[in-house]
């Protein structure tokens, strides 16, 4: 196995130094992710907390990072000790010595000492930066340590330290991707695209959605993905109109569209791609018209991305284009302005157009600054994903579109003058799709 953090120590050293400079008289306490029980003594696969990994590259549970810019030992780790009996069952642990050797902390202690050492750690802190509400055990320890620290100061009149959510600070750091992170995103989105292509090639009427799901995820793993970025959505026919459909259990029919929303995680960053195509490999006239309406808007929105722009403006652009399409398709009647003001469009387009993307599929970072939507800047990464969804039971819609759902989603990173489409490998033009679907060798 690889010893030490993926990508080497330097990137994590740089991130910690940046965060230490932002703490301003405070101490940051960042626990690892938690192991979760599936049933009895069987765990869900462990995935490290994103903020913890971002600062350390350390992938073991039951760990805590302390960052204190005022201390002679600004980077402290609490980790599990080596335990040969448990390592037989659960695998290798770095332990105290390994964590110290490979991950660069100034001090390392056993996790069993965290709660007793914590009051002294926070004693002189003006602020405590911590992720509140994610782990009740640690929450309680933090509150108790804050009170003990107050008592240690005697009759000074000084109250407990201010508690600040560290996620916002780290989230703002994560929002701006470094060259190393962009390269990881390129790899994650490339793997994601190949998963979608693999599904297109094997797709044919009579298959079940779960067979397509298996093909997508097999290709992800075959190409080196660490895990899924999120639960795959594979919805045929009316299932495509359910935004978070994950049952993936129905048999696919020849006259249906199939919507796949799936992304691979690689190096703790994830792709996020949605493609929609006909199960039988050929768009009908109505499917083609419906699909082209969404595709036109999606490509227009991507062309709208540039530094200085704003995500709400991209969303407004999508709403305008999709509302025009709804009128053209006969889903709505009236003028665009009134239909938007009355939110009539929401019936067929009920979600946003974009979200930040990175270590998490809905990634960290503020969407507004000082009460205003923030301007896009170079190296921000996000999705562009307009869609149209007509319920199977919508008797007001033309019959040919009932039960039809289309979403097209790409991942983009802002460049100096526009954006790079990270997911361009995944086909979305009608001629491309029809050239792939069912063409497995």
C-alpha positions in Angstrom: 0.0 0.0 0.0 1.0 3.6 -0.5 2.5 5.2 2.6 1.5 8.8 3.3 -1.0 11.1 1.6 -2.0 10.7 -2.0 -0.1 13.3 -4.0 2.5 13.9 -1.4 2.7 16.1 1.7 3.2 19.5 0.1 -0.3 20.1 -1.1 -1.7 19.4 2.4 1.0 21.5 4.0 0.0 24.4 1.8 -3.6 24.1 2.7 -3.0 23.9 6.4 -0.7 27.0 6.2 -3.5 28.9 4.4 -6.0 27.9 7.0 -3.7 28.7 9.9 -3.4 32.2 8.5 -7.2 32.6 8.6 -7.7 31.5 12.2 -6.9 34.8 13.8 -6.4 33.9 17.5 -8.4 30.8 17.3 -8.0 27.0 17.3 -9.5 24.7 14.7 -10.7 21.3 15.8 -11.6 19.0 12.8 -12.7 15.4 13.5 -12.5 12.7 10.8 -15.5 11.1 9.3 -17.4 8.5 11.3 -17.8 4.8 10.6 -21.5 4.0 10.2 -23.1 0.7 11.0 -25.2 -0.9 8.2 -26.6 -3.7 10.4 -25.3 -5.7 13.3 -21.5 -5.5 13.1 -21.3 -4.7 9.4 -20.2 -1.2 8.4 -20.9 0.9 5.4 -17.7 1.5 3.4 -15.8 4.3 5.1 -15.2 7.5 3.3 -13.1 10.2 5.0 -14.7 13.6 5.8 -13.9 16.0 3.0 -12.6 18.8 5.1 -10.4 16.5 7.2 -9.0 14.8 4.0 -8.5 18.2 2.4 -6.1 19.2 5.2 -4.3 15.9 5.8 -4.8 13.3 3.1 -5.3 10.9 6.1 -8.0 8.3 5.4 -8.5 6.6 8.8 -11.5 7.1 11.1 -11.4 8.0 14.8 -9.0 10.9 14.2 -8.9 14.6 15.0 -6.8 17.4 13.7 -5.9 20.5 15.8 -4.6 23.6 14.1 -3.4 26.4 16.4 -1.4 29.3 14.9 -0.3 30.5 18.4 1.2 27.2 19.4 4.8 26.1 18.9 3.2 22.9 17.6 0.6 24.3 15.2 -0.4 21.0 13.7 -1.5 18.2 16.1 -3.1 14.9 15.2 -5.0 12.4 17.4 -5.2 9.0 15.8 -5.8 5.3 16.6 -3.0 3.3 18.0 -1.7 0.2 16.3 -3.7 -2.8 17.2 -2.5 -6.1 15.6 -5.7 -7.9 16.7 -8.0 -5.4 15.0 -5.7 -5.0 12.0 -6.3 -8.7 11.2 -10.0 -7.8 10.7 -9.9 -4.2 9.5 -6.6 -3.7 7.9 -3.5 -1.6 8.4 -3.3 1.4 10.8 -0.7 4.1 10.8 -0.7 4.5 14.5 1.2 7.2 16.4 4.5 6.6 14.7 3.2 6.2 11.2 1.0 9.3 11.4 4.0 11.3 12.6 6.3 10.0 9.9 4.1 10.2 6.9 1.7 13.1 7.5 3.8 15.8 9.0 2.2 16.7 12.3 4.2 18.5 15.0 2.6 16.3 17.7 0.7 13.0 17.6 -1.4 11.6 20.4 -3.7 8.6 20.8 -7.3 9.4 20.1 -8.1 8.0 23.6 -6.4 11.1 25.0 -8.3 13.7 23.0 -11.1 14.4 25.5 -8.7 14.8 28.4 -6.2 17.0 26.6 -8.8 19.2 24.9 -9.4 21.8 27.7 -5.7 22.7 27.8 -5.7 23.0 24.0 -8.5 25.5 23.9 -7.6 27.3 27.2 -6.3 30.5 25.6 -8.3 30.4 22.4 -10.4 33.5 21.6 -12.3 31.5 19.0 -12.9 27.8 18.4 -13.4 26.8 14.8 -15.3 23.6 14.6 -18.0 21.7 12.5 -21.0 22.0 14.8 -23.7 19.3 14.8 -22.1 16.6 12.8 -20.9 14.4 15.7 -22.7 14.5 19.0 -19.9 12.9 21.0 -17.4 15.5 19.8 -19.9 18.3 20.2 -20.3 17.4 23.9 -16.5 17.3 24.4 -16.1 20.7 22.8 -18.8 22.3 24.9 -17.4 20.7 28.1 -13.8 21.8 27.2 -14.9 25.3 26.6 -16.5 25.5 30.0 -13.4 23.9 31.7 -11.2 26.4 29.9 -13.3 29.2 31.2 -13.0 27.9 34.8 -9.2 27.6 34.3 -9.0 31.3 33.8 -10.4 31.9 37.3 -12.3 35.0 38.2 -11.3 36.9 35.1 -14.7 37.8 33.9 -13.9 36.3 30.6 -16.6 34.1 29.1 -16.3 31.1 26.9 -14.6 31.4 23.5 -16.6 32.2 20.4 -17.6 29.1 18.4 -17.2 29.5 14.7 -18.2 27.0 11.9 -14.9 26.0 10.3 -16.8 24.6 7.3 -17.4 28.0 5.8 -13.7 28.9 5.9 -12.5 25.6 4.5 -15.4 25.7 2.0 -14.1 29.0 0.6 -10.7 27.5 0.2 -12.1 24.5 -1.6 -14.1 26.6 -3.9 -11.1 27.7 -5.9 -9.4 24.7 -7.5 -5.7 24.4 -7.7 -4.0 23.0 -10.8 -3.6 19.7 -9.0 -7.3 19.6 -8.2 -8.3 20.5 -11.7 -6.2 17.6 -13.0 -8.0 15.3 -10.6 -11.3 16.7 -11.8 -10.3 16.0 -15.4 -9.6 12.4 -14.4 -12.8 11.9 -12.4 -14.9 13.4 -15.2 -13.1 11.3 -17.9 -13.9 8.2 -15.9 -17.5 9.3 -15.5 -17.8 10.0 -19.2 -16.5 6.5 -20.0 -19.1 5.0 -17.7 -21.9 6.8 -19.6 -20.5 5.7 -22.9 -20.3 2.1 -21.7 -24.0 2.2 -20.8 -24.9 3.7 -24.2 -23.2 0.9 -26.0 -25.0 -2.0 -24.2 -28.4 -0.3 -23.9 -31.3 -2.1 -25.7 -35.0 -2.6 -25.1 -35.8 -5.4 -22.6 -32.9 -4.7 -20.3 -33.5 -3.6 -16.7 -32.3 -0.3 -15.3 -30.1 -2.0 -12.8 -28.3 -3.7 -15.7 -27.4 -0.3 -17.0 -26.5 0.9 -13.5 -24.1 -2.1 -13.2 -22.5 -1.3 -16.5 -21.9 2.3 -15.6 -20.4 1.4 -12.2 -18.3 -1.5 -13.6 -16.7 0.9 -16.0 -16.0 3.4 -13.3 -14.2 0.9 -11.2 -12.4 -0.7 -14.2 -10.9 2.7 -15.0 -9.7 3.3 -11.4 -12.5 5.2 -9.6 -12.2 5.0 -5.9 -16.0 4.9 -5.4 -19.2 6.5 -6.7 -19.5 10.3 -6.2 -23.2 9.7 -5.3 -25.9 7.1 -5.8 -26.5 6.5 -9.5 -29.8 7.6 -11.1 -30.9 5.3 -14.0 -34.5 6.2 -14.9 -36.4 5.0 -18.0 -39.7 6.4 -19.2 -41.6 8.2 -16.5 -38.9 7.4 -14.0 -36.8 10.1 -15.6 -39.3 12.7 -14.4 -38.5 11.7 -10.7 -35.5 13.9 -10.0 -33.8 11.7 -7.4 -35.1 8.3 -8.7 -32.6 5.6 -7.4 -34.7 2.4 -7.4 -33.3 1.6 -10.9 -35.5 -1.5 -11.0 -37.8 -1.3 -14.0 -37.6 -3.0 -17.4 -36.8 -0.6 -20.2 -39.2 -0.4 -23.2 -38.2 0.4 -26.8 -40.2 3.7 -27.1 -38.7 5.2 -23.9 -36.0 7.7 -23.1 -33.4 6.7 -20.5 -31.9 9.3 -18.1 -28.6 8.4 -16.4 -27.2 10.7 -13.7 -23.9 9.2 -12.5 -20.5 10.3 -11.5 -17.2 8.6 -10.5 -15.0 9.7 -7.6 -11.3 9.7 -8.1 -8.7 11.1 -5.7 -11.5 12.5 -3.5 -13.1 14.6 -6.2 -16.1 13.6 -8.2 -17.6 14.0 -11.7 -21.3 14.6 -12.2 -22.8 13.9 -15.6 -26.4 13.4 -16.8 -27.2 12.1 -20.2 -30.6 11.2 -21.7 -31.1 9.0 -24.8 -33.6 6.6 -26.4 -33.5 3.0 -25.3 -33.8 1.7 -28.8 -31.1 4.0 -30.2 -33.2 6.2 -32.3 -35.1 9.4 -31.3 -38.7 9.6 -32.3 -39.9 12.9 -33.8 -41.4 14.0 -30.5 -38.4 12.8 -28.4 -36.1 14.6 -30.8 -38.0 17.9 -30.5 -38.2 17.6 -26.7 -34.5 16.7 -26.3 -33.2 19.4 -28.7 -35.1 22.0 -26.7 -33.1 21.1 -23.6 -29.8 20.7 -25.5 -30.1 24.1 -27.1 -30.6 25.8 -23.7 -27.8 23.7 -22.0 -25.3 24.7 -24.7 -26.4 28.4 -24.5 -25.9 28.3 -20.7 -22.4 26.9 -21.0 -21.6 29.7 -23.5 -22.9 32.1 -20.8 -20.2 31.1 -18.3 -17.3 33.5 -17.9 -15.5 35.4 -15.1 -17.7 38.1 -13.6 -20.9 36.2 -14.4 -23.2 34.8 -11.7 -24.9 31.5 -11.2 -28.3 33.1 -10.8 -27.9 34.8 -14.2 -27.1 31.4 -15.7 -30.2 30.0 -14.1 -32.3 32.9 -15.3 -31.0 32.3 -18.8 -32.0 28.6 -18.5 -35.5 29.6 -17.3 -36.0 32.0 -20.2 -34.9 29.4 -22.8 -36.8 26.5 -21.3 -40.0 28.7 -20.9 -39.8 29.5 -24.6 -39.4 25.8 -25.2 -42.4 24.9 -23.0 -44.6 27.3 -25.1 -43.2 25.9 -28.4 -43.9 22.3 -27.2 -47.4 23.2 -26.1 -46.8 22.6 -22.4 -47.6 26.3 -21.5 -49.5 29.1 -23.1 -48.8 32.8 -22.7 -45.9 35.2 -22.9 -42.5 34.4 -21.5 -42.4 37.3 -19.0 -45.8 36.4 -17.4 -45.0 32.7 -17.3 -41.7 33.4 -15.5 -43.2 36.0 -13.1 -46.0 33.5 -12.2 -43.5 30.7 -11.9 -45.6 28.6 -14.3 -42.4 27.2 -15.7 -41.7 25.5 -12.3 -44.1 22.7 -13.1 -41.8 21.4 -15.8 -38.4 22.7 -14.5 -38.4 22.5 -10.7 -34.7 22.6 -9.9 -31.6 24.8 -10.1 -29.2 24.9 -13.1 -25.9 24.8 -11.2 -24.1 23.8 -8.1 -20.5 23.8 -7.0 -18.6 20.6 -7.7 -15.4 19.2 -6.2 -14.7 16.9 -3.3 -18.5 16.6 -2.8 -21.0 16.4 -5.6 -22.8 19.4 -4.0 -19.5 21.0 -3.0 -18.6 23.6 -0.4 -18.4 27.3 -0.9 -20.7 30.3 -0.5 -23.1 31.2 -3.2 -23.5 34.8 -2.0 -21.2 37.4 -0.6 -22.5 40.4 1.5 -26.1 39.5 0.5 -25.4 39.4 -3.2 -24.8 36.5 -5.6 -21.0 36.1 -5.9 -19.3 36.7 -9.2 -17.7 33.8 -10.9 -13.9 33.6 -10.8 -11.2 31.6 -12.5 -10.9 28.0 -11.2 -14.4 27.7 -9.8 -16.0 24.4 -10.8 -19.7 23.8 -11.1 -22.4 22.0 -13.1 -24.7 23.2 -15.9 -27.9 21.0 -15.9 -31.2 22.3 -17.3 -34.0 19.8 -17.8 -37.7 19.3 -18.7 -39.9 16.9 -16.9 -43.6 16.1 -17.8 -45.5 13.9 -15.4 -47.1 10.8 -16.8 -50.4 12.0 -15.2 -50.3 15.5 -16.6 -53.5 15.6 -18.7 -52.8 19.3 -19.6 -49.7 18.4 -21.5 -49.7 17.1 -25.1 -50.0 13.3 -24.9 -46.8 12.7 -26.9 -44.7 14.3 -24.1 -46.4 12.8 -21.0 -44.0 10.7 -19.0 -41.0 12.2 -20.7 -38.0 13.6 -18.8 -34.7 15.0 -20.2 -31.8 16.4 -18.3 -28.4 17.2 -19.7 -25.6 17.9 -17.3 -21.9 18.9 -17.8 -19.2 20.0 -15.4 -17.3 23.2 -16.2 -14.3 25.0 -14.7 -14.1 28.8 -15.2 -11.1 30.0 -17.2 -9.7 33.4 -17.9 -12.2 34.2 -20.7 -14.9 31.5 -20.5 -14.9 27.9 -19.3 -13.5 24.5 -19.9 -16.1 21.7 -20.3 -14.6 18.9 -18.3 -17.2 16.4 -19.4 -17.0 16.9 -23.2 -16.1 13.3 -23.8 -19.6 12.2 -22.9 -21.8 12.4 -26.1 -24.8 14.6 -26.1 -25.5 15.5 -29.7 -28.3 13.5 -31.3 -26.0 12.2 -34.1 -23.4 11.1 -31.6 -25.9 9.4 -29.3 -27.5 7.5 -32.1 -24.0 6.3 -33.1 -23.3 4.9 -29.7 -26.5 3.4 -28.4 -26.7 -0.4 -28.6 -23.4 -0.6 -30.6 -21.6 -2.8 -28.1 -19.1 -5.1 -29.9 
